[in-house]
Amino acid sequence: MAFESSPHNAAERRFRQGSGALIIVGALAAGACTGAYSLPSPRTLVNHTGARIYADEGRLAEIDVWVRAQQENIIIDPSFWIIENRSEVEAYPWDALSISGDTAVVLVYARAPESGSFLSFYGHYHLMDTMDRLDEILPEAVDAEGYELERAILSRLSDAWLYGRALFDVSPYAPLDELLFSHENGYFDAFIFTARPDEFEEERARWREENSGRAEEYRRWFLETFEIEPPGLRQPEGN
């Protein structure tokens, strides 16, 4: 993540704002036009190795409430900007975000444009935190900071991605799928600490002390689930 002063004027930001944020709203609005809406039946998520996530309808209905409210806020509130810029490389949410004043810019992989709606959530949370307005969208984390705050934000992002993938058949995107499957299989902390080895030093040390062997267990699970080393343990490309 990068934080700096905003280099964009209002007209430029309006032009550059991505259309991905409208994906979920458009799908929901189509149903709402007929009156009281009902969510689609959730589908089971299956990745290329056969790993599965079964989505609970009641949980998805709860997620639906805040997803709708947050999407509406991102699109309608004129006091800030969430901009989606296309990128030719995949990136994890924390590597795809920069914040400048009242503007958050997220990099969206060009081959996975639907992921932009969800990466915008990540940018929205962090932008609201820098603007001291986190209470508007994530009140339970308003006093959190550091790892506690990042964990709360990534947990929300994982839930939103589950919602999109299970209800609206959003296409897979590896960085968010890895986050989701880790979250749903009890490896959430291991995923974050492994993927971000230069951050959260105190929390990582405490977690390792309290969870002896968990890091290696996570690595084996990740290799079995995705047939690749976890982020943070991969060799740089070209090596």
matplotlib code that plots the C-alpha trace (Angstrom):
import matplotlib.pyplot as plt

x = [0.0, 1.1, -0.1, 0.6, -1.0, -3.6, -2.3, -5.7, -8.2, -11.9, -12.6, -9.6, -10.7, -14.3, -13.1, -10.7, -13.1, -13.6, -17.0, -16.3, -18.0, -21.3, -21.3, -22.9, -25.2, -26.4, -27.2, -29.1, -30.9, -32.2, -33.9, -35.1, -37.0, -39.5, -40.3, -39.0, -35.8, -34.5, -30.9, -29.9, -29.3, -25.7, -23.4, -20.6, -17.1, -14.7, -11.1, -8.9, -7.7, -11.3, -11.2, -14.6, -16.4, -20.0, -21.7, -24.5, -27.6, -28.2, -24.6, -24.8, -28.0, -26.2, -23.3, -25.8, -26.9, -23.5, -22.3, -25.3, -24.8, -21.0, -21.4, -24.0, -21.7, -18.7, -20.8, -22.9, -20.8, -19.1, -16.6, -14.1, -13.1, -12.3, -10.5, -9.8, -6.8, -6.1, -2.9, -1.2, -0.1, -2.0, -1.6, -2.7, -5.0, -2.3, 0.1, -2.6, -3.6, -2.4, -4.2, -3.8, -5.9, -9.5, -8.7, -7.9, -6.6, -6.7, -5.0, -7.3, -5.9, -7.0, -8.0, -10.2, -12.1, -14.9, -12.4, -12.3, -15.6, -14.1, -10.7, -12.6, -14.0, -10.4, -9.5, -12.7, -12.0, -8.5, -9.5, -12.2, -9.7, -7.3, -10.3, -11.4, -14.7, -14.3, -17.2, -19.5, -18.7, -16.9, -17.8, -16.6, -13.0, -13.1, -10.6, -8.4, -5.0, -2.1, -2.7, -6.1, -7.4, -5.9, -7.3, -10.8, -10.6, -9.3, -12.0, -14.7, -13.0, -13.0, -16.7, -17.5, -15.6, -17.5, -20.7, -19.8, -18.4, -21.2, -24.2, -23.3, -20.8, -18.0, -14.9, -12.0, -9.1, -6.2, -5.2, -8.7, -9.4, -6.3, -7.5, -11.0, -10.0, -7.5, -10.1, -12.7, -10.3, -9.0, -5.6, -6.5, -3.7, -1.2, -2.1, -1.6, 1.6, 3.2, 2.2, 3.5, 6.7, 8.0, 4.9, 3.2, 6.3, 5.0, 1.7, 3.5, 5.9, 3.1, 1.1, 4.0, 4.6, 0.9, 0.6, 3.6, 3.8, 0.8, 2.9, 4.2, 0.7, -0.6, 2.1, 1.3, -2.5, -1.8, 0.4, -2.3, -5.1, -3.5, -0.4, 1.8, 3.8, 1.9, 2.5, 5.5, 7.3, 7.4, 10.6, 10.7, 9.8, 12.8, 14.6]
y = [0.0, 3.5, 6.8, 10.2, 13.4, 13.2, 13.9, 13.8, 16.5, 15.8, 15.5, 13.1, 10.9, 10.8, 9.7, 7.1, 5.5, 1.8, 0.3, -2.8, -1.4, -1.5, -5.3, -6.4, -3.4, -4.0, -7.6, -6.8, -3.9, -6.1, -8.3, -5.3, -3.9, -6.7, -5.7, -7.6, -9.3, -12.7, -13.8, -16.5, -20.0, -20.3, -22.7, -24.7, -23.3, -25.9, -25.1, -26.9, -29.5, -30.3, -28.3, -27.1, -24.3, -24.7, -21.4, -21.1, -19.2, -17.5, -16.2, -14.9, -13.1, -11.3, -10.4, -9.1, -6.4, -4.7, -5.4, -3.5, -0.6, -0.4, -0.6, 2.2, 4.3, 3.8, 4.8, 7.7, 9.4, 12.4, 13.1, 10.5, 8.5, 4.8, 4.4, 1.1, 1.1, -1.9, -3.9, -6.6, -8.6, -10.2, -8.6, -9.2, -6.5, -4.8, -4.6, -3.2, -0.2, 3.4, 6.2, 9.9, 12.3, 11.6, 9.0, 5.3, 3.7, -0.1, -2.1, -4.6, -7.5, -6.9, -10.6, -10.5, -7.2, -8.4, -8.6, -4.8, -4.5, -6.4, -4.8, -1.5, -2.7, -3.1, 0.4, 1.8, 0.4, 1.8, 5.1, 5.5, 4.7, 7.4, 9.8, 8.8, 7.6, 3.8, 3.9, 4.4, 1.1, -1.1, 0.2, -3.0, -2.2, 1.6, 1.3, -1.3, -0.7, -2.6, -6.3, -6.2, -3.7, -5.4, -8.8, -7.3, -5.7, -8.8, -10.9, -8.6, -8.8, -12.6, -12.6, -10.3, -12.5, -15.5, -13.6, -12.7, -16.1, -18.2, -16.1, -14.3, -16.7, -14.1, -15.6, -17.0, -14.7, -16.4, -13.8, -13.5, -17.3, -18.0, -15.5, -17.0, -20.7, -19.9, -18.0, -20.7, -23.5, -22.0, -20.7, -17.1, -15.8, -18.2, -16.8, -13.2, -13.7, -15.9, -13.6, -10.5, -11.5, -7.9, -6.8, -7.5, -8.7, -8.8, -10.4, -13.0, -13.9, -14.3, -16.4, -18.7, -19.2, -20.1, -22.2, -24.4, -26.2, -24.4, -22.5, -25.8, -27.3, -24.3, -24.7, -28.3, -27.6, -24.7, -26.9, -29.5, -27.1, -24.8, -26.9, -23.9, -22.5, -19.9, -16.2, -15.2, -18.5, -18.4, -17.9, -14.6, -15.1, -15.8, -17.7]
z = [0.0, -0.7, 0.8, -0.8, -1.8, -4.7, -8.2, -9.9, -10.5, -10.2, -13.9, -14.4, -11.5, -12.7, -16.2, -14.8, -12.4, -13.3, -14.2, -12.2, -9.1, -11.0, -11.5, -8.3, -8.1, -11.6, -10.9, -7.7, -9.3, -12.0, -9.4, -7.4, -10.4, -10.0, -6.4, -3.4, -4.5, -3.5, -3.8, -6.2, -4.9, -3.9, -5.7, -4.3, -5.2, -6.6, -7.6, -10.1, -7.5, -6.3, -3.1, -2.2, -0.3, 0.6, 1.0, 3.6, 2.4, 5.8, 6.0, 2.4, 3.2, 6.1, 3.8, 1.2, 3.6, 4.0, 0.5, -0.9, 1.5, 0.8, -3.0, -2.8, -0.7, -3.1, -6.1, -4.7, -2.0, -3.7, -0.9, -2.0, -5.1, -5.7, -9.0, -10.8, -13.0, -15.2, -14.7, -16.7, -13.6, -10.8, -7.4, -3.8, -2.4, -0.3, -3.3, -5.5, -3.4, -3.2, -1.4, -2.1, -0.1, -0.8, -3.5, -3.4, -6.5, -6.9, -9.6, -11.3, -13.3, -16.9, -17.3, -14.2, -14.4, -12.1, -9.2, -9.3, -7.5, -4.6, -4.6, -4.4, -1.1, 0.2, -1.0, 0.5, 3.9, 4.0, 2.6, 5.2, 7.9, 6.7, 6.6, 10.2, 8.8, 9.3, 11.7, 8.7, 7.1, 9.7, 13.1, 14.9, 13.8, 14.4, 17.3, 15.7, 14.2, 12.7, 12.3, 14.0, 11.5, 8.5, 9.6, 10.0, 6.5, 4.8, 6.5, 5.1, 1.6, 1.8, 2.7, -0.2, -2.6, -1.3, -1.9, -5.5, -6.4, -4.9, -5.8, -9.0, -10.6, -10.6, -12.4, -10.3, -9.5, -7.8, -5.2, -3.9, -4.2, -2.1, 0.5, 0.5, 0.7, 3.5, 5.4, 5.1, 6.0, 9.2, 7.8, 7.7, 10.0, 8.4, 5.0, 6.0, 8.0, 5.3, 2.5, 4.2, 5.9, 6.5, 8.4, 11.7, 13.4, 17.0, 16.0, 13.9, 16.7, 19.1, 16.7, 16.0, 19.7, 20.3, 17.1, 16.9, 13.6, 12.2, 9.5, 8.0, 8.2, 6.3, 3.7, 3.1, 2.8, 0.4, -1.8, -1.9, -2.6, -5.2, -6.4, -5.8, -2.9, -0.7, -1.4, 0.5, -0.1, -3.9, -5.8, -7.8, -11.4, -13.5, -10.8]

ax = plt.figure().add_subplot(projection="3d")
ax.plot(x, y, z, "-o")
ax.set_aspect("equal")
plt.show()
